[in-house]
Structure formats: C-alpha cells, structure tokens
C-alpha cells in the first residue's frame, strides 16, 4: 500500500451532508457528481496531502453494508483534538470514543456524524514528524 487514497462515507441526504462537512472542514467541496442539484457523490480534499473524503448517496453503499455503527475507524490528524471534538459535538455529532491519551503523545477520539459514519480524529506526533521531514 502506498497511502490513503479516498475515505468513503455514505449519507441519505447528500445536500445536508455537504452542508455539514463544508461547515466542519471550513472548505467547499472539490468535486460533485453528476451535478450540484442532484449529487450522488461529493468529494472534499483535506489537509497537507489533499486526502479525499467522498460522501456517497447511501443507495450506492455495498449490499453487505450494515446500518449498525461499526467497522474500521479512519483517524485524521488534527492539531487541537479537544477543540475539534467540541466543534463536532456542537455540530450534532455524537461521541463514539472519548478523548483518550495513548502512548508517546498520541491522542485519539471518534464521533458518529449525523449521517451514521464514524469520524476518527487524532493528534499524531508521527504525522507531524513526517510533514516536517518533507519540508526540509
């Protein structure tokens, strides 16, 4: 594997998901398909490496997908985990995992967005080391 390419979330109402994620991320979507009025896919480019967060109409989710919360948690590095967590909860997300200090300065937490997706946030010293090494 070479790196994170796209994280896909699903939502029943893409217009609401677009509005919610635009507010949370502080950026507008990068791509929308097929059009703004009736989107089936919305994509945001996030962070230093412009990782892709795709929001897909729930009618296209895999047949074996469940409506139950669970599965993999993808963690996104944030510089201030407490502030980010508080913002997410204020915007209607619910706590999935409380803010937890891990070894070596790692801090994790996760929420369930209003559309049923788990959004992991993390303060990750390793991420910052890699970023610093690339900027030499």
C-alpha beads as a LAMMPS data file, in Angstrom:
LAMMPS data file: protein, C-alpha beads

136 atoms
135 bonds

1 atom types
1 bond types

-500.0 500.0 xlo xhi
-500.0 500.0 ylo yhi
-500.0 500.0 zlo zhi

Masses

1 110.0

Atoms # bond

1 1 1 0.000 0.000 0.000
2 1 1 1.242 3.468 -0.863
3 1 1 -1.052 5.681 1.179
4 1 1 -4.595 6.738 1.882
5 1 1 -6.418 7.433 -1.388
6 1 1 -10.080 8.015 -0.511
7 1 1 -12.282 7.548 2.521
8 1 1 -15.909 6.929 1.562
9 1 1 -18.818 7.851 3.807
10 1 1 -22.473 7.305 2.962
11 1 1 -25.462 9.575 3.625
12 1 1 -29.175 9.520 2.875
13 1 1 -29.230 13.269 2.215
14 1 1 -26.161 14.462 0.314
15 1 1 -27.209 18.113 0.375
16 1 1 -27.278 18.030 4.195
17 1 1 -24.019 16.060 4.327
18 1 1 -22.363 18.599 2.004
19 1 1 -23.549 21.470 4.186
20 1 1 -22.418 19.749 7.407
21 1 1 -18.957 18.768 6.157
22 1 1 -18.401 22.155 4.488
23 1 1 -19.061 23.818 7.842
24 1 1 -16.919 21.356 9.802
25 1 1 -13.969 21.372 7.397
26 1 1 -14.148 25.076 6.601
27 1 1 -13.770 24.366 2.883
28 1 1 -16.145 23.809 -0.004
29 1 1 -16.326 20.524 -1.849
30 1 1 -13.716 19.870 -4.505
31 1 1 -15.853 17.747 -6.805
32 1 1 -19.527 16.872 -7.177
33 1 1 -21.157 14.308 -9.475
34 1 1 -23.318 14.370 -11.528
35 1 1 -24.425 17.922 -10.621
36 1 1 -24.997 20.306 -7.695
37 1 1 -28.770 19.870 -7.634
38 1 1 -28.817 16.044 -7.532
39 1 1 -25.460 14.808 -6.288
40 1 1 -24.637 11.128 -5.999
41 1 1 -21.038 11.818 -4.907
42 1 1 -19.367 14.762 -3.195
43 1 1 -15.628 14.960 -2.617
44 1 1 -13.540 17.093 -0.295
45 1 1 -9.738 17.381 -0.445
46 1 1 -8.362 17.599 3.067
47 1 1 -5.116 18.608 4.689
48 1 1 -1.457 18.697 3.802
49 1 1 -1.666 15.810 1.319
50 1 1 -5.154 16.600 -0.011
51 1 1 -6.565 13.246 1.059
52 1 1 -10.003 12.590 -0.378
53 1 1 -13.164 12.330 1.684
54 1 1 -16.006 11.152 -0.525
55 1 1 -19.640 11.314 0.572
56 1 1 -21.752 8.889 -1.466
57 1 1 -25.525 8.562 -1.720
58 1 1 -26.434 5.732 0.644
59 1 1 -28.374 3.940 -2.102
60 1 1 -24.967 3.021 -3.596
61 1 1 -23.428 1.509 -0.475
62 1 1 -22.293 -2.128 -0.769
63 1 1 -25.072 -4.700 -0.393
64 1 1 -23.451 -6.271 2.672
65 1 1 -23.086 -2.928 4.478
66 1 1 -24.988 -2.595 7.713
67 1 1 -26.859 0.349 9.165
68 1 1 -25.252 -0.509 12.501
69 1 1 -22.300 1.583 13.617
70 1 1 -19.041 -0.308 13.409
71 1 1 -16.204 -1.369 11.181
72 1 1 -12.949 0.440 10.583
73 1 1 -12.234 3.841 12.082
74 1 1 -10.109 6.148 9.949
75 1 1 -8.300 8.749 12.035
76 1 1 -7.486 12.193 10.647
77 1 1 -4.683 14.196 12.271
78 1 1 -5.807 17.421 13.968
79 1 1 -3.626 19.948 15.779
80 1 1 -6.098 20.511 18.654
81 1 1 -8.125 17.397 19.404
82 1 1 -10.181 18.903 22.246
83 1 1 -11.249 21.918 20.171
84 1 1 -12.060 19.714 17.152
85 1 1 -14.026 17.225 19.265
86 1 1 -16.039 20.039 20.878
87 1 1 -16.810 21.537 17.459
88 1 1 -18.016 18.181 16.122
89 1 1 -20.317 17.594 19.100
90 1 1 -21.647 21.150 18.885
91 1 1 -22.474 20.462 15.219
92 1 1 -24.553 17.388 16.117
93 1 1 -22.042 14.530 16.074
94 1 1 -22.187 12.080 18.986
95 1 1 -19.275 10.685 20.949
96 1 1 -18.181 7.235 19.802
97 1 1 -14.927 7.131 21.752
98 1 1 -13.955 9.736 24.333
99 1 1 -10.684 11.646 24.041
100 1 1 -8.045 9.128 25.082
101 1 1 -4.351 9.741 25.663
102 1 1 -2.263 6.944 24.208
103 1 1 1.458 6.188 24.403
104 1 1 4.154 8.538 23.094
105 1 1 1.918 11.610 22.782
106 1 1 -0.797 10.103 20.593
107 1 1 -4.351 11.196 21.472
108 1 1 -7.444 9.714 19.812
109 1 1 -11.190 10.197 19.786
110 1 1 -14.049 9.476 17.433
111 1 1 -17.603 10.610 16.808
112 1 1 -20.560 9.450 14.772
113 1 1 -21.555 12.131 12.289
114 1 1 -25.256 12.965 11.781
115 1 1 -25.292 10.539 8.830
116 1 1 -24.138 7.453 10.776
117 1 1 -20.426 7.437 9.820
118 1 1 -17.586 7.100 12.320
119 1 1 -15.149 10.008 12.067
120 1 1 -11.864 9.464 13.900
121 1 1 -9.694 12.364 14.990
122 1 1 -6.183 12.072 16.331
123 1 1 -3.251 14.136 17.489
124 1 1 -0.433 12.178 15.873
125 1 1 3.201 13.172 16.551
126 1 1 4.347 10.786 13.806
127 1 1 2.255 12.658 11.229
128 1 1 3.954 15.912 12.275
129 1 1 7.422 14.318 12.055
130 1 1 6.756 13.113 8.505
131 1 1 5.391 16.512 7.496
132 1 1 8.416 18.259 8.967
133 1 1 10.830 15.926 7.184
134 1 1 9.157 16.658 3.841
135 1 1 9.520 20.412 4.276
136 1 1 13.340 20.425 4.563

Bonds

1 1 1 2
2 1 2 3
3 1 3 4
4 1 4 5
5 1 5 6
6 1 6 7
7 1 7 8
8 1 8 9
9 1 9 10
10 1 10 11
11 1 11 12
12 1 12 13
13 1 13 14
14 1 14 15
15 1 15 16
16 1 16 17
17 1 17 18
18 1 18 19
19 1 19 20
20 1 20 21
21 1 21 22
22 1 22 23
23 1 23 24
24 1 24 25
25 1 25 26
26 1 26 27
27 1 27 28
28 1 28 29
29 1 29 30
30 1 30 31
31 1 31 32
32 1 32 33
33 1 33 34
34 1 34 35
35 1 35 36
36 1 36 37
37 1 37 38
38 1 38 39
39 1 39 40
40 1 40 41
41 1 41 42
42 1 42 43
43 1 43 44
44 1 44 45
45 1 45 46
46 1 46 47
47 1 47 48
48 1 48 49
49 1 49 50
50 1 50 51
51 1 51 52
52 1 52 53
53 1 53 54
54 1 54 55
55 1 55 56
56 1 56 57
57 1 57 58
58 1 58 59
59 1 59 60
60 1 60 61
61 1 61 62
62 1 62 63
63 1 63 64
64 1 64 65
65 1 65 66
66 1 66 67
67 1 67 68
68 1 68 69
69 1 69 70
70 1 70 71
71 1 71 72
72 1 72 73
73 1 73 74
74 1 74 75
75 1 75 76
76 1 76 77
77 1 77 78
78 1 78 79
79 1 79 80
80 1 80 81
81 1 81 82
82 1 82 83
83 1 83 84
84 1 84 85
85 1 85 86
86 1 86 87
87 1 87 88
88 1 88 89
89 1 89 90
90 1 90 91
91 1 91 92
92 1 92 93
93 1 93 94
94 1 94 95
95 1 95 96
96 1 96 97
97 1 97 98
98 1 98 99
99 1 99 100
100 1 100 101
101 1 101 102
102 1 102 103
103 1 103 104
104 1 104 105
105 1 105 106
106 1 106 107
107 1 107 108
108 1 108 109
109 1 109 110
110 1 110 111
111 1 111 112
112 1 112 113
113 1 113 114
114 1 114 115
115 1 115 116
116 1 116 117
117 1 117 118
118 1 118 119
119 1 119 120
120 1 120 121
121 1 121 122
122 1 122 123
123 1 123 124
124 1 124 125
125 1 125 126
126 1 126 127
127 1 127 128
128 1 128 129
129 1 129 130
130 1 130 131
131 1 131 132
132 1 132 133
133 1 133 134
134 1 134 135
135 1 135 136
